[in-house]
Amino acid sequence: MKKCYLILLFFMLSPVALSKSLEKNINLFSSEYSPFVSENLKDYGPLADFVESAFKSVGYNVNINFLPWARGLHDSKKGLYDGVLTIWYRKEREKWFKFSKGFFPNEIVLIKKKKLQIKYKGLESLKDYSIGVIRGFSYPDAFKKAAFLNKSRSKNAEQSIKKLVNDRVD
């Protein structure tokens, strides 16, 4: 009987067993946001590679789960993920998240087909056009409050761009 206990104790104290019990994992959510982060890029892209390297340097293994933005944001607010890649700071999001300092530049842009002669002179100049937006994304307050704009929601940027290509948004 003592031999069984000694063998069990040996396995419990072996380096492999100890390292497994001390492993720290972090589960992150991201949506597709190429070229920064994507399930289809090598190492999930430069942003994911950077974040994974940073966590690895302090002893964490990183798992990145790719979901549509609105669903992943909802699940993250419920605590199903330890963190979110590519989330923009907004005061109201402080209820659920702590933010790091930004570490790469990013901006919102309007994309149109060359054939459309849209001249942007403020939000009012867009009232006759359909604008593709992504569910759950954060937009400037003035844009969010502009109820006169025709906003066509999509689950991700790829779907929104397909709408543009197929003349379903301007």
C-alpha positions as CSV (number, residue, x, y, z in Angstrom):
1,M,0.0,0.0,0.0
2,K,2.9,2.4,0.8
3,K,4.2,1.9,-2.7
4,C,1.0,3.1,-4.3
5,Y,1.2,6.3,-2.2
6,L,4.8,6.8,-3.1
7,I,4.2,6.4,-6.8
8,L,1.1,8.7,-6.7
9,L,3.2,11.3,-4.7
10,F,6.0,11.0,-7.2
11,F,3.6,11.7,-10.2
12,M,2.0,14.6,-8.3
13,L,5.4,16.2,-7.7
14,S,6.9,15.4,-11.1
15,P,7.9,18.5,-13.1
16,V,5.3,17.7,-15.8
17,A,2.5,17.5,-13.3
18,L,3.7,20.7,-11.5
19,S,4.0,22.6,-14.7
20,K,0.5,21.5,-15.8
21,S,-1.0,22.6,-12.5
22,L,0.8,25.9,-12.6
23,E,-0.2,26.8,-16.2
24,K,-1.9,30.1,-16.6
25,N,-4.3,30.5,-19.5
26,I,-6.0,33.6,-20.8
27,N,-8.9,33.4,-23.2
28,L,-9.4,36.4,-25.5
29,F,-12.1,37.3,-27.9
30,S,-11.4,39.0,-31.2
31,S,-13.4,39.6,-34.3
32,E,-11.8,39.5,-37.8
33,Y,-9.9,42.8,-38.2
34,S,-7.4,42.2,-40.9
35,P,-4.6,43.1,-41.4
36,F,-4.2,43.5,-37.6
37,V,-5.8,40.3,-36.4
38,S,-7.5,37.5,-38.3
39,E,-8.0,33.8,-38.0
40,N,-6.7,33.5,-41.6
41,L,-3.3,35.2,-40.9
42,K,0.0,33.6,-39.8
43,D,0.0,33.7,-36.0
44,Y,-3.4,35.3,-36.3
45,G,-1.7,38.5,-37.4
46,P,0.7,41.1,-36.0
47,L,-1.6,42.3,-33.2
48,A,-2.4,38.8,-31.9
49,D,1.3,37.8,-32.2
50,F,2.3,40.9,-30.2
51,V,-0.3,40.3,-27.5
52,E,0.5,36.6,-27.3
53,S,4.3,37.4,-26.9
54,A,3.6,39.9,-24.1
55,F,1.5,37.4,-22.2
56,K,3.9,34.6,-22.8
57,S,6.7,36.7,-21.3
58,V,4.8,36.7,-18.0
59,G,3.9,33.1,-18.0
60,Y,0.4,33.0,-19.7
61,N,-0.8,30.9,-22.6
62,V,-3.2,32.7,-24.9
63,N,-6.3,31.3,-26.6
64,I,-7.9,33.6,-29.1
65,N,-11.6,33.0,-30.0
66,F,-12.9,34.6,-33.2
67,L,-16.6,35.6,-33.2
68,P,-18.7,38.2,-34.8
69,W,-18.2,41.5,-33.0
70,A,-21.6,41.9,-31.3
71,R,-21.7,38.3,-30.1
72,G,-18.2,38.4,-28.8
73,L,-18.7,41.7,-27.0
74,H,-21.9,40.4,-25.4
75,D,-20.1,37.3,-24.2
76,S,-17.2,39.3,-23.0
77,K,-19.4,41.6,-20.9
78,K,-20.9,38.4,-19.3
79,G,-17.3,37.3,-18.3
80,L,-17.0,34.5,-20.8
81,Y,-13.6,35.9,-22.0
82,D,-10.7,37.3,-20.0
83,G,-10.1,40.1,-22.5
84,V,-10.9,41.6,-25.9
85,L,-8.6,42.4,-28.8
86,T,-9.2,45.5,-30.8
87,I,-11.8,47.2,-28.6
88,W,-11.9,51.0,-28.7
89,Y,-12.1,52.9,-25.4
90,R,-15.5,54.3,-24.6
91,K,-16.5,55.7,-21.2
92,E,-19.6,53.4,-21.0
93,R,-17.4,50.3,-21.5
94,E,-15.6,50.9,-18.3
95,K,-18.5,49.1,-16.6
96,W,-17.2,45.8,-18.0
97,F,-13.6,46.4,-19.0
98,K,-10.2,47.8,-18.0
99,F,-8.3,49.3,-20.9
100,S,-4.6,49.3,-21.7
101,K,-3.0,52.2,-23.3
102,G,-3.4,52.1,-27.1
103,F,-0.5,50.6,-29.0
104,F,-1.4,51.0,-32.7
105,P,-3.1,53.8,-34.6
106,N,-6.6,53.2,-36.0
107,E,-9.3,55.4,-37.4
108,I,-12.8,55.1,-38.8
109,V,-13.1,55.9,-42.5
110,L,-15.9,56.1,-45.1
111,I,-15.4,53.9,-48.2
112,K,-17.3,54.5,-51.4
113,K,-17.2,53.4,-55.0
114,K,-15.3,55.7,-57.2
115,K,-18.3,56.2,-59.5
116,L,-20.3,57.9,-56.7
117,Q,-19.6,61.6,-56.5
118,I,-20.1,61.9,-52.7
119,K,-18.6,65.1,-51.3
120,Y,-18.4,64.8,-47.5
121,K,-19.2,68.1,-45.8
122,G,-20.3,66.8,-42.4
123,L,-22.9,64.2,-41.5
124,E,-25.8,66.2,-43.2
125,S,-24.1,65.6,-46.6
126,L,-24.6,61.8,-46.1
127,K,-28.4,61.9,-45.5
128,D,-29.3,60.7,-49.0
129,Y,-27.0,57.7,-48.8
130,S,-27.0,54.2,-47.2
131,I,-24.1,53.7,-44.9
132,G,-22.7,50.3,-43.9
133,V,-22.0,49.9,-40.2
134,I,-21.0,47.0,-38.0
135,R,-23.2,45.8,-35.2
136,G,-21.6,46.5,-31.8
137,F,-18.8,48.7,-33.1
138,S,-18.2,52.0,-31.5
139,Y,-18.8,55.1,-33.5
140,P,-18.4,58.9,-32.7
141,D,-21.3,60.2,-30.7
142,A,-22.4,62.6,-33.4
143,F,-22.6,59.7,-35.9
144,K,-24.5,57.5,-33.4
145,K,-27.0,60.3,-32.7
146,A,-27.6,61.2,-36.3
147,A,-31.0,59.4,-36.6
148,F,-31.5,61.0,-40.1
149,L,-28.8,58.7,-41.5
150,N,-29.7,55.5,-43.2
151,K,-27.4,52.9,-41.5
152,S,-27.3,49.4,-42.7
153,R,-25.9,47.0,-40.1
154,S,-23.7,44.0,-40.8
155,K,-22.1,41.4,-38.5
156,N,-18.5,42.3,-39.8
157,A,-16.5,44.5,-42.1
158,E,-16.4,41.9,-44.8
159,Q,-20.1,41.7,-45.0
160,S,-20.4,45.5,-45.1
161,I,-17.9,45.7,-48.0
162,K,-19.8,43.0,-49.9
163,K,-22.9,45.2,-49.5
164,L,-20.9,48.1,-51.0
165,V,-19.6,45.9,-53.9
166,N,-23.2,44.7,-54.6
167,D,-24.7,48.3,-54.4
168,R,-26.7,47.5,-51.3
169,V,-25.0,50.4,-49.5
170,D,-23.3,53.6,-50.8
